[in-house]
Amino acid sequence: MQEQAFRFGRARHLVGIAGLPPSTAPETVGVIVLNAGLVHRIGPFRLHVEMTRRLNAHGYPTLRFDLSTIGDSAASGESQTRNQQICADVGDAMNLLGEQAACKRFVLVGLCSGSQSAHMVACSDPKVAGAVFLDGYAYRTLGYHLRYYLPRLLDIKRWRRLLSRQPKAPAANSDEPAFTVAPLPQATVRADLAGMLERGLKLCLIYSGGISRYFNHTRQFRECFGRIVGHPNVFTRFMKEADHTYILTGDRNRLLENVERWLSTNFPVTADGSS
C-alpha cells in the first residue's frame, strides 16, 4: 500500500491523502472519509488514519481529505451554499480516486456532521454505492423516553440522594448534548434512506453510547427509521460502551472491525483487486 498526498479539486483547493493498493481493478470500490465537524482529515484521535490504513491493507483504495475551508483545504472561490460546496468537494474527491485507482463506485464514511454530509451526497450522486453513517441522524422516540426516565423514576436510592441534597441552580445549557447533528425532519430522513435503498445503496449505521441524550438502545433504529431497518441492505450496530469519538483503543478496534466486516461482506475485494 502506498499513501500519497494530493492537492486537487476544481480550483486545486482541496488537500487529501490517498491510500492506493498496489493494484486495483475497474470495479474496485473506493472509500472516502469525510471530516467530522471541523476536525482535520486525520479524524478524532487519528480515527480516520487508522481506518483508511486498515482498509488499504484489505485492498480498498481510500481517500481522507479536508472539505473546503477545513484543515489544509482552501475556499474554492465559488458562490455556493455550504451544501452545494460539500457535494462539489465530494465529487472532486471521487474524481481523484477514480483517476488514481480506477474506481467507479464509492462508499462514503462520516462521523457526526460527516455523516450528515455523507447522507446529503448519497441522496443524489449515482456514483455512491454505499455509506457508513457513524452517529448520524437520531430522534428521541417514545421508547427512548421510557428507557431513559423509567429506571430513574423507580430508583429508590436515587430519590433518597436527591431528597437529601440542597437544591442547586440549574447549569446553563444543561440539557444540551455535547455532540449533535442538526436534524432534518424525521420523515425526510426516512424518505431519503428509502430512496437510497431503492437505488441499490448498501447502508451501515453504527451509533455509540456517546449520543445517549438522543439514542439509547438498538431498538431505536427501528423506532426512528421504521421498516427500512429490516432491509437486507441495512446493517445496524449500537456500541453502547463507546464514546462519540472512540478515544479508547478497544472501542476503536471494535468499530473498525465492524466497518471492515460490513465492507468485505457487501463489497468484497477479489484476488485481482476487484470488488
N, C-alpha and C positions, 0 to 999 in steps of 0.2 A: 504493500500500500504506500502511496506517495501523497503527501499533503502539499498543496501549493496555494499561495496567496494570489488573489486576483483583484484588480480594480476593473470594474465592469459597469454595465448599465447604459441606458440611452444617453446619459450625459457623463458617462465614466465617473459617476459619483458614488458608487457603491463599493464596499470592501468586504471580501469574504474569504474563507478558507475552504477549499475543495479537497475532499479525500477521494483519491482516484485509485481504485484497484488496478493491478497490472493489466488486466484485460476485461473488457465488457462487451456484451452483445447488444444489438439494437433494441431488444425487448427488455433490457435491464431497467428496473425501476430505480429512479434517483430519489434520495431522501433529502429534503430541505428543511432545516431547523430555523425557526423564526425567533426574533428577540422576545424575551419575557419582560414586558414593560420597557423600561429604559436601561435594562441591564445589557452590557456589552455582549457581543456574539458568543463569548465563552460560556454564557449561561450562569445561573446562580451556583456558586461554588464549583465552577467548571463542569457543570452537568452536561452542557452541550458538547464540550470537548470529549468527555468520556463516552457519551452516546454515539457520536459520529465515528470515533475511532473503533469502538466495538462493532458497529455496523460495517465499517470498512473491512474489518477482519473477517466478516461473513460474506464479503464480496459486493456490498452495496456501495455505489458512488454516493457521496454526501456533500452537502454544502451548508455550512453555518455562516451566516452573513448578517451585517447590520443594515436595517432599513434606513431610508433617508433620514438624515439629521440625528441618528443614534450612533453611538460609538464612533468609529472611524469614518462613517459614511457622511457625505455632504448632502446639501439640498440639490435637487435636480434643476432648479430654476424654473420649473413649470408652474403654471397656475392651475392647481388641482386641489380638491378636497383631500383630507387625510386618507379617506377610504380609497379614493382613486389612486393616490400615491402608493399605498400599500399594494394594491392589485398590480400596478405597473411595476413596482420593485420586485414582487414575486415573479412576475412574468419575465423580467430581466434575469432573475436567478435561474429560472427554468431554461431559458435560452442558453445561459452559460454552461449549465451542467449538461444540456443537450449537446453543445459543441464539444465539450471536453470528454464526455463519456458516452455519447451517442444515445442518451436517454430520450425517450419519447413520452413516458408516463412518469408521474411523480407522486410521492407521498409527502404530505406536509405535516410537520410536528410543531406544536405550540403549547407553551405553558401559560396559564392565566390569560393575560391580554394577548399573548402569542396564539393561544387557542382561538380567541376572538378573530384575530387576523386570518388564521388558517380556515376558520369557518366561512368567513366572507369570501375568500378566494375559491374555496371548494364549492361554493354555491353556483359559481358561474364559469370557471375555467375548465374546458373539456380535457385538458392535459392532466388534471388531478385524478389519480386513480384511487387514492385513499388518504386518510387523515388520522393523526393521533392527537386527540384533544385531552390535555392534561389540566385538570381543574378548570374546565370550561364553564359554559352556562349552567347555572343551577338555580332552583327556585324552592323556597320554603313551601312545603306541602302540609296537608293535614297530618299525614304520617310523621313528617319532620317534627311538628309541634307536639304531637303525642309522645314521641320518643324523647324529646327534649324536656318537656315540662313534667310529665307524669312521674319519672323517677325522683325529681326534685320535690314534688308535692308529697310523695309518700315516704320521703327520707326523714324519719323522726329525729335522728341525730343532727341533721342539718337544721331542722326547725329549732332545736334546742340551742344550737350555736348562734343562730340568727337572733333569737329572743334574748339571749344573754349579752349581746353586744349593744354598745351605744350606737344610735343611728349616725350614719355618715352622709355627708353631702355627696350626691352622685358625681362621678368623674365626668369630665367633659367628653362628649362623643363616646361614652362607654358602651353604647350599643352598636357602634360601627365596627365592622370586621377589619382586621389588619390587611387582608387581601381581598380584592373584589374585582369582578369583571362587570363593567357597565352593561346591564342586561337589555337584550332585545325582549319584546313581549314573548311570553312562553309559547303562545300559539304560533308566532312567527318562526321560532326556533324549531318547533315540532315540524312545521311545514318544510322548513329548509332541510332538515335531516331526512324527511321522507323523500324530498326531491333528489337529494344526493343518492339515496338508495335506489331510487327508480332509474337513475343514470348509471348504476352499477358500481358506485363507490363502496369501498370497504372502510369501516369506521372502528376506531379504537378509542374508548372513553375510559380514562383512568383518573379517579379522583382520590385525593388524600384527606386525612383527618385534619389537615391544616385549614380547611374551609368548613369546619364544624358549625359555624354560625349560619351556614346555608345548606349544608349537606351532611347527613349523619348516619346513613345506612345504605347498604347495597340495594334495598328495595326502592330507594328514592329515584333510581334511574327510571324505573317504570312509572313511578308517581309523576315524575317530571315530563317524560317523553312518550309515555303511552306504549302502545303495542309494538312500535318500531324497535324497541329494545330486544324483542324476541326474534327479530330478523336474523337470518343466518349470517349476514354480512356485518353484524354489530357485535363487538366484543366489549364487555364492561368489566371493570375491576375497581373495588373500593379498598384502598390501603389505609385503614383506619389509624394505624400506629404511625404513619409517616407524616412529617410536617410538609408545609406547602412547597418548600424549596429543596426537599430531600437532602438535608445537610448531613444526615448520618449515613455512613458508608453502607451499612446493611440495608437501609431503606432504599438508597440509590441503586444498589445492586439488584434488589428485587424489582424496582421499577424498570431498569434496563433489561432484565431478563424477560419481563412481560412484553416489552416492546419488541425485543428480538424474536420471541416466540410468535407473537402476532404477525410480524413481517414474514418470518420463514414459513408460516402456515399459509398466508394469503398471497405472498409474492416471493415464492422460493427462488433462490439463485441456483441454477443448474451448473454442471461441471464446466460448461463453456462460458459461464458468466451471465446467462440469460435468466430472466425471472418471469 
